[in-house]
Amino acid sequence: MTKRIWDDFLTERDKQVYAQAGYGKRGGFGKRPALFIIDVQYNFCGDKPEDILEGLKQYRTHCGPEAWAAVEHIVPLLEMAREKNIPVFY
């Protein structure tokens, strides 16, 4: 396992707890999956794809064109969730 920056601060007991609880391991999808879409709003994406420095003039939390690139990946995921009646939360 790759060493994490906080590993030096964990006690031996912390490490035992992490190992026994399974923290950091894959959790699986469970029986009732849901899709959470977070921070896909004008404050982060802007109202059009544009350079981050330009977008910051209107929205101080603007993320630039990368935000719109992320939206392109979210759309098919959202469509699939709706087709399969998976709950979607914003």
C-alpha positions in Angstrom: 0.0 0.0 0.0 1.2 3.5 -0.8 2.2 5.5 2.2 -0.2 8.4 2.9 0.9 11.8 4.2 -0.9 11.2 7.5 0.4 7.7 8.2 3.2 9.1 10.4 0.6 10.5 12.8 -1.4 7.3 13.3 -0.9 5.4 16.5 -0.6 1.6 16.4 -4.1 1.4 17.7 -5.3 3.7 14.9 -3.7 1.4 12.4 -5.4 -1.6 14.0 -8.8 0.2 13.9 -8.3 1.1 10.2 -7.3 -2.5 9.3 -10.2 -4.1 11.2 -12.9 -1.7 10.0 -11.7 -1.9 6.4 -11.3 1.9 6.0 -9.7 2.7 2.7 -10.9 -0.5 1.0 -13.6 -0.8 -1.7 -17.0 -0.7 -0.3 -19.0 -1.9 -3.3 -22.2 -0.5 -4.6 -24.6 -2.1 -2.1 -28.2 -3.0 -2.8 -29.7 0.5 -3.2 -27.3 2.7 -5.2 -28.0 6.4 -5.7 -26.3 9.1 -7.8 -25.1 12.3 -6.1 -24.3 15.2 -8.3 -22.4 17.8 -6.3 -21.3 21.4 -7.2 -22.6 21.3 -10.8 -24.0 24.8 -10.7 -23.4 28.2 -12.3 -21.1 29.2 -9.4 -18.6 26.5 -10.3 -19.3 25.9 -14.0 -20.3 29.4 -15.1 -23.0 29.9 -17.7 -20.7 29.0 -20.6 -17.3 27.3 -21.1 -14.7 29.9 -20.7 -11.2 30.4 -19.3 -11.1 30.3 -15.5 -9.6 33.9 -15.2 -12.5 35.2 -17.3 -15.1 33.2 -15.4 -13.8 34.4 -12.1 -14.9 37.9 -13.0 -18.5 36.7 -12.7 -18.3 33.8 -10.3 -15.6 33.7 -7.7 -15.7 29.9 -7.4 -15.5 29.4 -11.2 -13.5 26.3 -12.2 -12.9 27.0 -15.9 -13.5 24.8 -18.9 -12.7 21.7 -16.9 -16.0 22.1 -15.2 -17.8 21.8 -18.5 -15.7 18.8 -19.5 -16.9 17.1 -16.3 -20.5 17.9 -17.1 -20.0 16.1 -20.4 -19.2 12.9 -18.4 -22.0 13.5 -15.9 -24.8 13.7 -18.5 -24.6 10.0 -19.7 -24.2 8.8 -16.1 -27.4 10.8 -15.1 -29.3 9.4 -18.1 -28.3 5.9 -17.2 -29.4 6.4 -13.6 -32.8 7.7 -14.7 -33.3 4.8 -17.1 -32.6 2.4 -14.3 -34.7 4.3 -11.7 -31.7 5.0 -9.5 -32.4 7.9 -7.3 -30.5 11.1 -8.2 -29.7 13.7 -5.6 -28.3 17.2 -6.2 
